[in-house]
Amino acid sequence: MERSAYHEFRDLEDRHWWFLGRKSIFTHLLARLALPKKARVLDLGCGMGGMLAELGALGENFEVHGADVAQEALVHCRSRGFAKTFRAHGQALPYEDASFDLVTAFDTLEHIPQETETLLECQRILKPGGVLFLSVPAYQFLYTHQDRIVHHQRRYTASGLEAKLEMAGFRVLKASYINFFLFPLILPVVLLVKLLQFLSRSKPGNRTNVGVPVALWLNTLLARIFAAERHVLARLSMPIGHSLVVISAKPTTQEE
């Protein structure tokens, strides 16, 4: 990502509706996983460490690691007390085979050109029965200048990502779109932005969407609406939304 985006995300991760809503959804789904009491967890693309504390809170004896390509982000993580954070590329992870119970990649895979190699690396470092939790942006037709700012290589569909995971040797447990309550509002706005960007001759700025000021009351309302999806997602998978969550597992010896 652009350096400015890292700083924006650091400043907004504890108060912006999008960060608050997704964090609520992710932690709710993660808490439902049957992880070992002493699980070893890797957050791939940990950024400024916005989810490391939540991952550690899943269990009293969880050992949480973080990996990212941005050294500045890792320095910030360590300043927050997350010592087990290392610089690494997704396609070449410095960990032993079958050494993690859970690998998370929250809006990370779309940044990595070596997508297939990264999924294979996640499969390699997971223990048999270990879980890969992915969140990614949905639908290539929604790709805008915002995606360019944060260096997105692509956006996804559920069926497309499921196929890629299965090719990498994973068994898909759940695939659902998220941010579906607000999607009827988001879709026309994004399409209008794309049209204006196409028609405009001026060069777009480097500010991300989350950097756009939102009134406190509206920010609170949007956060609550987004977070409320967790109750639906605990039981159902939704067919449409602005983002996508896929949970998959490395087969056990008996399943192979």
DRENDO-1510 file (C-alpha; in Angstrom, 1 decimal, always signed):
<recs>
REC; n; res; u; v; w
REC; 1; MET; +0.0; +0.0; +0.0 .
REC; 2; GLU; +0.9; +3.6; -0.2 .
REC; 3; ARG; +2.7; +4.8; +2.9 .
REC; 4; SER; -0.1; +7.4; +3.4 .
REC; 5; ALA; -2.6; +4.6; +3.5 .
REC; 6; TYR; -0.8; +2.8; +6.3 .
REC; 7; HIS; -0.9; +6.0; +8.4 .
REC; 8; GLU; -4.6; +6.6; +7.6 .
REC; 9; PHE; -5.5; +3.0; +8.6 .
REC; 10; ARG; -3.5; +3.3; +11.9 .
REC; 11; ASP; -5.3; +6.5; +12.8 .
REC; 12; LEU; -8.8; +5.2; +11.9 .
REC; 13; GLU; -8.8; +1.5; +12.8 .
REC; 14; ASP; -10.3; +2.1; +16.3 .
REC; 15; ARG; -13.1; +4.5; +15.3 .
REC; 16; HIS; -14.0; +4.3; +11.6 .
REC; 17; TRP; -17.3; +2.4; +10.9 .
REC; 18; TRP; -15.7; +0.1; +8.3 .
REC; 19; PHE; -12.9; -1.1; +10.6 .
REC; 20; LEU; -15.2; -1.5; +13.6 .
REC; 21; GLY; -17.8; -3.4; +11.6 .
REC; 22; ARG; -15.4; -5.9; +10.0 .
REC; 23; LYS; -13.6; -6.4; +13.3 .
REC; 24; SER; -16.9; -7.4; +14.9 .
REC; 25; ILE; -17.7; -9.8; +12.2 .
REC; 26; PHE; -14.3; -11.4; +12.0 .
REC; 27; THR; -14.0; -11.9; +15.8 .
REC; 28; HIS; -17.5; -13.4; +15.9 .
REC; 29; LEU; -16.7; -15.9; +13.2 .
REC; 30; LEU; -13.3; -16.7; +14.5 .
REC; 31; ALA; -14.7; -17.4; +18.0 .
REC; 32; ARG; -16.8; -20.1; +16.5 .
REC; 33; LEU; -13.8; -22.1; +15.2 .
REC; 34; ALA; -12.8; -25.2; +17.2 .
REC; 35; LEU; -9.2; -24.2; +17.7 .
REC; 36; PRO; -6.8; -25.9; +20.2 .
REC; 37; LYS; -6.3; -24.3; +23.6 .
REC; 38; LYS; -2.7; -23.5; +22.8 .
REC; 39; ALA; -3.2; -22.5; +19.2 .
REC; 40; ARG; -0.4; -21.0; +17.1 .
REC; 41; VAL; -1.8; -18.2; +14.9 .
REC; 42; LEU; -0.3; -16.2; +12.0 .
REC; 43; ASP; -1.9; -12.9; +10.8 .
REC; 44; LEU; -0.5; -12.6; +7.2 .
REC; 45; GLY; -0.4; -9.0; +6.2 .
REC; 46; CYS; -0.9; -7.8; +9.7 .
REC; 47; GLY; -0.3; -4.1; +8.8 .
REC; 48; MET; -0.3; -1.8; +11.8 .
REC; 49; GLY; -1.5; -4.7; +14.0 .
REC; 50; GLY; -5.2; -3.9; +14.1 .
REC; 51; MET; -6.3; -7.5; +14.5 .
REC; 52; LEU; -3.4; -9.0; +16.5 .
REC; 53; ALA; -4.9; -8.2; +19.9 .
REC; 54; GLU; -8.3; -9.7; +18.9 .
REC; 55; LEU; -6.5; -12.9; +17.7 .
REC; 56; GLY; -4.7; -13.2; +21.0 .
REC; 57; ALA; -8.0; -12.7; +22.9 .
REC; 58; LEU; -9.5; -15.8; +21.2 .
REC; 59; GLY; -7.6; -18.0; +23.8 .
REC; 60; GLU; -5.6; -17.5; +26.9 .
REC; 61; ASN; -2.6; -19.4; +25.6 .
REC; 62; PHE; -2.7; -18.4; +21.9 .
REC; 63; GLU; +0.7; -17.6; +20.4 .
REC; 64; VAL; +0.1; -14.9; +17.8 .
REC; 65; HIS; +2.5; -14.0; +15.0 .
REC; 66; GLY; +2.3; -11.2; +12.5 .
REC; 67; ALA; +3.9; -10.9; +9.0 .
REC; 68; ASP; +4.0; -8.0; +6.7 .
REC; 69; VAL; +6.1; -6.6; +3.9 .
REC; 70; ALA; +6.2; -3.0; +5.3 .
REC; 71; GLN; +9.0; -2.6; +7.9 .
REC; 72; GLU; +7.4; +0.7; +9.1 .
REC; 73; ALA; +4.2; -1.2; +9.9 .
REC; 74; LEU; +6.1; -3.9; +11.8 .
REC; 75; VAL; +7.9; -1.3; +13.9 .
REC; 76; HIS; +4.5; +0.1; +14.9 .
REC; 77; CYS; +3.3; -3.4; +15.8 .
REC; 78; ARG; +6.3; -3.9; +18.0 .
REC; 79; SER; +5.7; -0.6; +19.7 .
REC; 80; ARG; +2.2; -1.8; +20.6 .
REC; 81; GLY; +3.8; -4.9; +22.3 .
REC; 82; PHE; +3.5; -7.4; +19.4 .
REC; 83; ALA; +7.0; -8.8; +19.5 .
REC; 84; LYS; +6.4; -11.8; +17.2 .
REC; 85; THR; +6.1; -9.8; +14.0 .
REC; 86; PHE; +8.3; -10.4; +11.1 .
REC; 87; ARG; +9.0; -9.1; +7.6 .
REC; 88; ALA; +7.9; -11.7; +5.0 .
REC; 89; HIS; +6.3; -12.1; +1.6 .
REC; 90; GLY; +3.2; -14.2; +1.3 .
REC; 91; GLN; +4.8; -16.5; -1.3 .
REC; 92; ALA; +7.9; -17.2; +0.9 .
REC; 93; LEU; +7.0; -17.5; +4.5 .
REC; 94; PRO; +9.8; -18.1; +7.0 .
REC; 95; TYR; +8.0; -20.8; +9.0 .
REC; 96; GLU; +8.3; -24.5; +9.2 .
REC; 97; ASP; +5.8; -26.9; +7.6 .
REC; 98; ALA; +2.7; -27.7; +9.6 .
REC; 99; SER; +3.5; -25.1; +12.4 .
REC; 100; PHE; +0.2; -23.1; +12.7 .
REC; 101; ASP; -3.3; -23.9; +13.7 .
REC; 102; LEU; -4.8; -20.8; +12.1 .
REC; 103; VAL; -3.6; -18.4; +9.4 .
REC; 104; THR; -5.6; -15.2; +8.8 .
REC; 105; ALA; -5.3; -12.8; +5.9 .
REC; 106; PHE; -7.6; -9.9; +6.4 .
REC; 107; ASP; -7.8; -8.0; +3.2 .
REC; 108; THR; -4.3; -9.1; +2.2 .
REC; 109; LEU; -4.5; -11.7; -0.6 .
REC; 110; GLU; -5.7; -9.1; -3.1 .
REC; 111; HIS; -2.4; -7.1; -2.6 .
REC; 112; ILE; -0.1; -10.0; -3.5 .
REC; 113; PRO; +0.8; -10.7; -7.2 .
REC; 114; GLN; +1.9; -14.2; -6.4 .
REC; 115; GLU; -1.6; -15.4; -5.3 .
REC; 116; THR; -1.3; -19.1; -6.0 .
REC; 117; GLU; +2.1; -19.3; -4.4 .
REC; 118; THR; +0.8; -17.6; -1.3 .
REC; 119; LEU; -2.2; -19.9; -0.9 .
REC; 120; LEU; +0.2; -22.9; -1.3 .
REC; 121; GLU; +2.5; -21.4; +1.4 .
REC; 122; CYS; -0.5; -21.0; +3.8 .
REC; 123; GLN; -1.4; -24.6; +3.1 .
REC; 124; ARG; +2.2; -25.7; +3.8 .
REC; 125; ILE; +2.6; -23.9; +7.2 .
REC; 126; LEU; -0.8; -25.0; +8.5 .
REC; 127; LYS; -1.2; -28.2; +10.5 .
REC; 128; PRO; -3.5; -30.9; +9.2 .
REC; 129; GLY; -7.0; -29.6; +10.1 .
REC; 130; GLY; -5.7; -26.1; +10.4 .
REC; 131; VAL; -7.8; -23.2; +9.3 .
REC; 132; LEU; -7.2; -20.4; +6.8 .
REC; 133; PHE; -9.5; -17.3; +7.3 .
REC; 134; LEU; -9.5; -14.9; +4.3 .
REC; 135; SER; -11.3; -11.6; +3.7 .
REC; 136; VAL; -11.1; -9.9; +0.3 .
REC; 137; PRO; -12.8; -7.2; -1.7 .
REC; 138; ALA; -15.6; -8.4; -3.9 .
REC; 139; TYR; -16.3; -8.0; -7.7 .
REC; 140; GLN; -13.8; -6.9; -10.2 .
REC; 141; PHE; -16.3; -4.5; -11.8 .
REC; 142; LEU; -16.1; -2.4; -8.6 .
REC; 143; TYR; -12.4; -1.9; -9.0 .
REC; 144; THR; -11.7; +1.9; -8.7 .
REC; 145; HIS; -8.9; +4.3; -8.0 .
REC; 146; GLN; -9.3; +3.4; -4.3 .
REC; 147; ASP; -8.0; -0.1; -5.2 .
REC; 148; ARG; -5.0; +1.4; -7.0 .
REC; 149; ILE; -4.1; +3.5; -4.0 .
REC; 150; VAL; -3.9; +0.5; -1.7 .
REC; 151; HIS; -2.3; -1.6; -4.5 .
REC; 152; HIS; -5.0; -4.1; -5.0 .
REC; 153; GLN; -4.1; -6.6; -7.8 .
REC; 154; ARG; -7.6; -7.9; -8.1 .
REC; 155; ARG; -11.1; -8.3; -6.5 .
REC; 156; TYR; -12.9; -11.6; -6.1 .
REC; 157; THR; -16.1; -13.6; -6.4 .
REC; 158; ALA; -17.0; -16.4; -4.0 .
REC; 159; SER; -16.9; -19.1; -6.6 .
REC; 160; GLY; -13.6; -17.9; -8.0 .
REC; 161; LEU; -11.9; -17.8; -4.7 .
REC; 162; GLU; -13.3; -21.1; -3.6 .
REC; 163; ALA; -11.9; -22.7; -6.8 .
REC; 164; LYS; -8.5; -21.3; -6.1 .
REC; 165; LEU; -8.5; -22.5; -2.6 .
REC; 166; GLU; -9.5; -26.0; -3.7 .
REC; 167; MET; -6.7; -26.0; -6.3 .
REC; 168; ALA; -4.3; -25.2; -3.4 .
REC; 169; GLY; -5.5; -28.2; -1.5 .
REC; 170; PHE; -8.0; -26.6; +0.9 .
REC; 171; ARG; -11.5; -27.7; +1.9 .
REC; 172; VAL; -13.9; -24.7; +1.9 .
REC; 173; LEU; -16.0; -24.5; +5.1 .
REC; 174; LYS; -17.8; -21.2; +4.6 .
REC; 175; ALA; -17.9; -18.6; +1.8 .
REC; 176; SER; -20.0; -15.5; +2.3 .
REC; 177; TYR; -20.2; -12.0; +1.1 .
REC; 178; ILE; -20.2; -9.3; +3.8 .
REC; 179; ASN; -21.2; -5.7; +4.0 .
REC; 180; PHE; -24.5; -6.8; +2.4 .
REC; 181; PHE; -26.9; -4.6; +4.5 .
REC; 182; LEU; -25.2; -1.5; +3.1 .
REC; 183; PHE; -24.5; -2.9; -0.3 .
REC; 184; PRO; -27.6; -1.3; -2.0 .
REC; 185; LEU; -26.2; +2.1; -0.9 .
REC; 186; ILE; -22.5; +1.3; -1.7 .
REC; 187; LEU; -23.1; +0.0; -5.2 .
REC; 188; PRO; -24.5; +3.1; -6.8 .
REC; 189; VAL; -22.0; +5.3; -5.1 .
REC; 190; VAL; -19.0; +3.2; -6.3 .
REC; 191; LEU; -20.4; +3.1; -9.9 .
REC; 192; LEU; -20.9; +6.9; -9.8 .
REC; 193; VAL; -17.4; +7.4; -8.6 .
REC; 194; LYS; -16.1; +5.2; -11.4 .
REC; 195; LEU; -18.0; +7.2; -14.0 .
REC; 196; LEU; -16.8; +10.5; -12.6 .
REC; 197; GLN; -13.2; +9.2; -12.6 .
REC; 198; PHE; -13.6; +8.1; -16.2 .
REC; 199; LEU; -15.0; +11.5; -17.3 .
REC; 200; SER; -12.7; +13.6; -15.2 .
REC; 201; ARG; -9.4; +14.9; -16.7 .
REC; 202; SER; -8.0; +15.7; -13.3 .
REC; 203; LYS; -5.6; +13.3; -11.5 .
REC; 204; PRO; -7.3; +11.6; -8.5 .
REC; 205; GLY; -5.7; +12.2; -5.1 .
REC; 206; ASN; -4.1; +9.6; -2.8 .
REC; 207; ARG; -6.7; +9.7; -0.1 .
REC; 208; THR; -8.5; +6.4; +0.6 .
REC; 209; ASN; -12.2; +6.1; +1.1 .
REC; 210; VAL; -11.9; +5.6; +4.8 .
REC; 211; GLY; -10.2; +9.0; +5.0 .
REC; 212; VAL; -13.4; +10.8; +3.9 .
REC; 213; PRO; -14.8; +12.6; +7.0 .
REC; 214; VAL; -18.1; +11.1; +8.4 .
REC; 215; ALA; -20.3; +12.7; +11.0 .
REC; 216; LEU; -20.1; +10.9; +14.4 .
REC; 217; TRP; -23.7; +9.9; +14.5 .
REC; 218; LEU; -23.5; +8.5; +10.9 .
REC; 219; ASN; -20.3; +6.7; +11.7 .
REC; 220; THR; -21.9; +5.1; +14.7 .
REC; 221; LEU; -25.0; +4.1; +12.8 .
REC; 222; LEU; -23.0; +2.5; +9.9 .
REC; 223; ALA; -20.7; +0.7; +12.3 .
REC; 224; ARG; -23.8; -0.9; +14.1 .
REC; 225; ILE; -25.4; -1.8; +10.8 .
REC; 226; PHE; -22.3; -3.5; +9.5 .
REC; 227; ALA; -21.5; -5.2; +12.8 .
REC; 228; ALA; -25.1; -6.6; +13.0 .
REC; 229; GLU; -24.3; -8.8; +10.0 .
REC; 230; ARG; -22.4; -11.1; +12.4 .
REC; 231; HIS; -25.6; -12.6; +13.7 .
REC; 232; VAL; -26.7; -13.5; +10.2 .
REC; 233; LEU; -23.3; -14.9; +9.2 .
REC; 234; ALA; -23.2; -17.2; +12.1 .
REC; 235; ARG; -26.0; -19.2; +10.4 .
REC; 236; LEU; -26.1; -18.2; +6.7 .
REC; 237; SER; -23.8; -17.4; +3.8 .
REC; 238; MET; -24.9; -14.3; +1.8 .
REC; 239; PRO; -24.9; -14.3; -2.0 .
REC; 240; ILE; -24.0; -10.6; -2.4 .
REC; 241; GLY; -22.0; -7.9; -0.7 .
REC; 242; HIS; -19.1; -5.5; -1.0 .
REC; 243; SER; -16.5; -7.8; +0.6 .
REC; 244; LEU; -16.1; -11.6; +0.9 .
REC; 245; VAL; -15.1; -13.9; +3.8 .
REC; 246; VAL; -13.9; -17.5; +3.0 .
REC; 247; ILE; -13.0; -20.0; +5.8 .
REC; 248; SER; -11.2; -23.1; +4.6 .
REC; 249; ALA; -9.2; -26.0; +6.2 .
REC; 250; LYS; -6.2; -28.0; +5.4 .
REC; 251; PRO; -7.4; -31.6; +5.1 .
REC; 252; THR; -6.5; -34.0; +7.9 .
REC; 253; THR; -4.6; -37.2; +7.0 .
REC; 254; GLN; -7.9; -39.1; +7.0 .
REC; 255; GLU; -9.5; -36.7; +4.5 .
REC; 256; GLU; -6.6; -36.7; +2.0 .
</recs>
